[in-house]
Amino acid sequence: MNFLVDMHVFDDKHQGTRTYLKGLYLELIYFAKNWHFFLAANNIENLKNEFGDHHNVTYIPLKRHNKFYRLLIELPLIIKKYEIDYSHFQYITPLFKKGKYIVTTHDILFEQNEFKKFFPLKYRVINGLLFKYSAKRADILLTVSEYSKQKISKLYNIKPKYIYVTPNAVEDTFNLLDASTNLNSLEKSNEKIVLYVSRVEPRKNHLILIKAFIELKLHEQGYKLVFIGSNDLPDIELIKYLENNKELLKNYVVWKQNVSFKLVKQYYANCALFVFPSLAEGFGIPILEAMMFNKKMIVSNSTAMKDFNLPKELTFNPYDKEDLKMKIRNILSSNDDYQKKYDMILSKYRWENSAELLFKIINSHHV
């Protein structure tokens, strides 16, 4: 069976869909040795570095970066040329269909009334049409959490039995560190780091964490607040607060972009507390990453983050700053060890589990 995977996300900055595709297909390529995988992207060398050489993998270079050209012309031509049986896309499929399509719709938060304000109108209108169209015409529709499955079913009017959950996960070796990669002197001078790893945009709720950090006077107790993630959408309230409190925050709040994966792991390993205050997520991979290092954590109890079923004392209402402050105080003063609970959660979220499930789904559909 010939299998095409649109890997264009590997040509751009790191994001959740890259983690999903890499984790899923490193396992599936090994698991399904009789299938031949055609991996398509502009930067083939980058793909080879990520996936390596395999007898059942062919790397297909895309000629242009324009997504409309890719979907309307390049990918359909590749499907025809290599007689592809199944093609796997993230969110959006080509307009013309040949062979069978697998679509992973990670989330549709922008379609939900309570979260629409966090997304530009143009994004909502265009992607609302394309995501729904692609989901409905998919031969196999995947998503990454039970929460997303429920929302896709309700808002796109697709029966739950036709939506399969192939969750995100973390590599078993994620907590192995590169000895040559160290935190710079700014952070090494103070090991008491409060960490948040996420893109910067309004729904990510950075501001509540900054306010809680300052009001708890953690900076006076030797803590430093470190944010790792790219600036994706401007958060006006956050920008105003940072500008009005520039002098207070400059020595205690650190913003980092374009951080190597190896260095991000060092921050996980060295933080005293990991906080994930997001208002809305389709999954929340950094939560699993922090678990791999057995870190104290406080996590939003909203949307897909509920799926992790964390102990109540480790979760908070992301709209309630006082709840966050109380939970931070409690966890920092606690000696409780949550490793057994983390291990139980992590055992559910394994790439081999998702790959095996997808393998079974495809075999059940392939007649």
C-alpha positions in Angstrom: 0.0 0.0 0.0 1.3 3.5 -0.9 0.9 6.1 1.7 1.4 9.9 1.2 2.0 12.2 4.1 1.9 16.0 3.7 4.9 17.1 5.8 5.0 20.7 4.9 4.9 21.8 8.6 8.5 20.7 8.8 9.5 23.6 6.6 8.3 26.1 9.2 8.7 26.8 12.9 8.1 24.1 15.5 4.5 23.5 16.4 2.2 20.8 17.7 1.4 19.3 14.3 5.2 18.6 13.8 5.4 16.8 17.1 2.3 14.8 16.1 3.5 13.8 12.7 7.0 12.9 13.8 5.9 10.8 16.8 3.2 9.0 14.8 5.1 8.2 11.7 8.4 7.2 13.3 6.4 4.4 14.9 4.2 3.7 11.9 7.1 3.5 9.4 8.6 0.8 11.7 5.3 -0.9 12.4 4.0 -1.1 8.9 7.0 -2.4 7.0 4.9 -3.6 4.1 3.6 -0.1 3.4 5.5 2.4 1.4 5.5 6.0 2.8 6.0 9.0 0.6 6.8 12.0 2.8 6.4 15.4 1.0 8.0 18.8 2.0 10.1 21.6 0.6 13.1 20.9 2.8 13.8 17.2 2.2 17.1 17.3 4.1 15.3 18.5 7.2 12.8 15.6 6.8 15.7 13.1 6.5 17.2 14.4 9.7 13.9 13.9 11.5 12.9 10.5 10.1 16.1 8.9 8.8 16.6 6.4 6.0 14.2 3.5 5.7 13.6 1.0 3.0 9.9 1.8 2.9 10.3 5.6 2.8 10.6 7.9 -0.2 11.1 11.7 0.3 9.2 13.8 -2.2 10.4 17.5 -2.6 7.7 20.1 -3.0 8.6 22.9 -5.4 6.7 25.8 -3.9 5.8 27.1 -0.5 2.4 28.4 -1.5 -0.2 26.3 0.2 -2.8 26.8 -2.5 -0.4 25.6 -5.2 0.5 22.6 -2.9 -3.1 21.6 -2.3 -4.5 22.3 -5.8 -1.6 21.1 -8.0 1.4 19.5 -6.4 -0.1 17.0 -4.0 -2.8 15.8 -6.5 0.0 15.2 -9.1 2.1 13.3 -6.6 -1.0 11.2 -5.6 -1.5 10.3 -9.3 2.1 9.7 -10.2 2.9 7.3 -7.3 -0.6 5.7 -7.3 -1.2 6.6 -3.7 -3.8 4.6 -1.8 -4.1 6.8 1.3 -3.1 10.5 1.8 -2.8 12.0 5.2 -3.4 15.8 5.7 -3.6 18.1 8.7 -6.9 20.0 8.8 -7.2 20.7 5.0 -7.3 18.4 2.0 -6.8 19.1 -1.7 -10.0 20.2 -3.5 -9.9 17.3 -5.9 -9.9 13.8 -4.5 -8.1 10.8 -5.7 -7.6 7.7 -3.5 -8.6 7.9 0.1 -8.0 10.8 2.5 -7.0 10.7 6.1 -7.5 14.1 7.9 -6.3 15.0 11.4 -8.3 17.9 12.8 -6.5 18.7 16.0 -9.1 21.1 17.3 -11.7 23.6 16.2 -11.5 26.0 19.1 -12.1 29.0 16.8 -15.6 27.6 16.0 -16.7 27.6 19.6 -18.6 30.7 20.7 -16.6 31.2 23.9 -13.3 31.2 22.1 -14.0 33.0 18.8 -12.7 36.3 20.2 -9.2 34.8 20.3 -9.0 34.3 16.6 -9.0 36.8 13.7 -12.3 37.0 11.7 -10.5 36.1 8.4 -9.0 33.0 10.0 -12.4 31.9 11.3 -14.2 32.4 8.1 -11.6 30.8 5.8 -10.6 27.9 8.0 -14.2 27.3 9.2 -15.1 26.5 5.6 -12.0 24.5 4.8 -11.8 22.5 8.0 -15.4 21.5 7.9 -15.3 20.6 4.2 -12.1 18.5 4.7 -13.4 16.8 7.8 -16.7 15.8 6.2 -15.1 14.3 3.1 -12.3 12.4 4.9 -12.4 8.7 4.6 -10.8 8.5 8.0 -11.1 11.4 10.4 -8.7 11.7 13.3 -8.3 14.1 16.2 -6.0 14.2 19.3 -8.3 14.3 22.3 -11.8 13.2 23.4 -12.6 16.9 24.0 -11.8 17.7 20.3 -13.8 14.7 19.2 -16.9 15.9 21.0 -16.6 19.4 19.6 -16.0 18.2 16.0 -18.9 15.8 16.3 -21.3 18.5 17.6 -20.2 21.5 15.5 -19.6 19.7 12.2 -22.5 17.3 12.6 -20.3 14.1 12.3 -21.3 11.0 14.3 -18.7 10.2 17.0 -18.2 6.7 15.7 -16.7 8.2 12.6 -14.0 10.2 14.5 -11.0 8.4 15.9 -8.7 9.7 18.7 -5.0 9.3 18.0 -3.5 11.3 20.9 -0.3 13.2 21.1 2.5 11.7 23.2 6.1 12.2 24.3 9.0 10.1 23.2 10.3 7.7 25.9 13.7 9.3 25.7 12.4 12.9 26.1 13.9 13.3 29.6 17.4 12.4 28.4 19.5 15.5 28.4 22.4 16.6 26.1 25.3 17.3 28.4 26.7 19.9 26.0 23.5 22.0 26.4 23.3 24.2 29.5 21.2 27.1 30.6 22.9 30.5 30.2 24.3 32.4 33.2 21.2 34.4 33.7 19.1 31.4 34.6 22.0 29.4 36.2 22.3 32.1 38.8 18.8 31.3 40.0 17.6 27.7 39.7 14.2 28.5 41.1 12.4 28.8 37.8 8.7 29.0 37.2 8.2 27.8 33.6 5.5 28.1 30.9 6.2 26.7 27.4 3.7 27.9 24.8 3.1 30.3 21.9 2.2 33.8 23.0 -1.4 34.7 22.0 -4.4 35.8 24.0 -5.9 32.4 24.7 -2.7 31.2 26.2 -3.4 33.4 29.2 0.2 34.5 30.1 -1.1 37.5 31.9 -2.8 35.7 34.8 0.5 33.9 35.5 2.5 37.1 35.5 0.1 38.8 37.9 0.0 35.7 40.2 3.8 35.6 40.2 4.1 39.2 41.2 1.3 39.3 43.7 2.7 36.2 45.5 6.0 38.1 45.5 7.8 35.0 44.2 10.5 37.3 42.8 11.4 38.3 46.3 11.8 34.6 47.2 14.4 34.0 44.5 12.1 32.8 41.7 12.2 33.8 38.1 9.4 33.5 35.6 10.5 32.1 32.2 8.2 32.0 29.1 9.4 29.9 26.1 7.5 30.3 22.8 7.0 32.4 19.7 4.8 35.5 19.5 2.0 34.4 17.3 -0.9 36.8 17.9 -0.7 40.1 19.8 -2.2 40.1 23.2 -3.1 43.8 23.8 -3.8 43.4 27.6 -0.5 41.6 28.0 1.4 44.2 26.1 -0.1 47.0 28.1 0.7 45.3 31.4 4.3 44.6 30.4 4.8 48.2 29.3 3.2 49.7 32.5 5.3 47.4 34.8 8.5 47.3 32.8 10.9 48.2 35.6 9.3 45.7 38.0 9.4 42.8 35.6 12.7 43.3 33.8 14.8 41.4 36.2 12.3 38.6 37.0 10.4 37.8 33.8 12.3 36.3 30.9 10.9 35.8 27.4 12.6 33.3 25.1 11.9 32.6 21.4 13.7 30.3 18.9 15.0 28.1 21.7 16.5 24.8 20.6 14.6 21.6 21.6 17.7 20.5 23.6 17.6 23.7 25.6 13.9 23.6 26.2 14.4 20.2 27.9 17.1 21.8 30.1 14.5 24.3 31.2 12.1 21.6 32.1 14.7 19.7 34.0 15.8 22.8 36.0 12.4 24.4 36.7 11.0 24.4 40.2 7.4 24.7 38.9 5.7 24.3 35.6 2.5 26.2 35.0 0.1 25.8 32.1 -2.7 28.4 32.4 -4.1 28.3 28.9 -7.8 29.0 28.4 -8.3 26.6 25.5 -6.4 23.7 24.0 -7.0 20.9 21.7 -4.4 18.9 23.6 -1.5 20.4 25.6 1.7 18.5 24.8 4.0 20.6 27.2 2.0 19.1 30.1 3.2 15.6 29.2 6.7 16.9 28.7 6.8 18.4 32.2 5.5 15.1 33.6 8.5 13.3 32.0 10.7 15.3 34.3 8.5 14.6 37.3 7.9 18.4 37.8 5.6 20.1 40.2 2.8 21.6 38.1 -0.3 23.6 38.0 -2.5 23.1 35.0 -5.7 24.8 33.7 -8.8 22.6 34.1 -10.3 23.9 30.9 -11.1 22.2 27.5 -8.9 19.2 26.5 -6.6 19.6 29.6 -9.4 17.9 31.6 -8.6 14.7 29.7 -5.4 14.2 31.6 -7.4 13.6 34.8 -4.8 15.3 37.0 -5.3 15.4 40.8 -7.5 18.4 41.7 -4.7 20.1 43.7 -2.7 20.3 40.5 -5.4 22.1 38.5 -7.1 25.5 38.6 -9.7 27.6 37.0 -7.8 29.7 34.4 -10.2 32.6 34.8 -9.6 32.8 38.6 -6.3 34.4 39.6 -6.9 33.7 43.3 -7.4 30.0 42.6 -4.0 30.0 40.7 -2.3 31.8 43.6 -3.6 29.4 46.2 -2.5 26.4 44.1 0.9 27.8 43.5 1.4 28.5 47.2 0.3 25.0 48.1 2.4 23.1 45.5 5.6 25.1 46.3 5.3 24.2 50.0 4.3 20.6 49.4 6.6 17.6 49.4 4.1 15.3 47.6 5.5 13.2 44.8 3.2 12.7 41.8 5.5 10.4 39.8 3.2 7.4 40.0 0.2 9.4 38.8 2.3 10.9 36.0 3.5 7.5 35.0 -0.1 6.3 34.8 -1.0 9.2 32.6 2.1 8.9 30.4 1.4 5.2 29.8 -1.8 6.1 28.0 -0.1 8.7 25.8 2.5 6.7 23.9 3.3 7.1 20.2 3.3 3.4 19.6 -0.3 3.3 20.9 -1.4 5.9 18.5 0.5 4.3 15.6 -0.9 0.9 16.3 -4.5 2.3 16.5 -4.0 4.1 13.1 -2.7 0.9 11.6 -5.8 -1.0 12.7 -8.1 1.8 11.5 -6.6 1.8 8.1 -6.7 -2.0 7.8 -10.3 -2.0 8.8 -11.1 0.5 6.1 -8.9 -0.9 3.3 -11.0 -3.3 1.3 
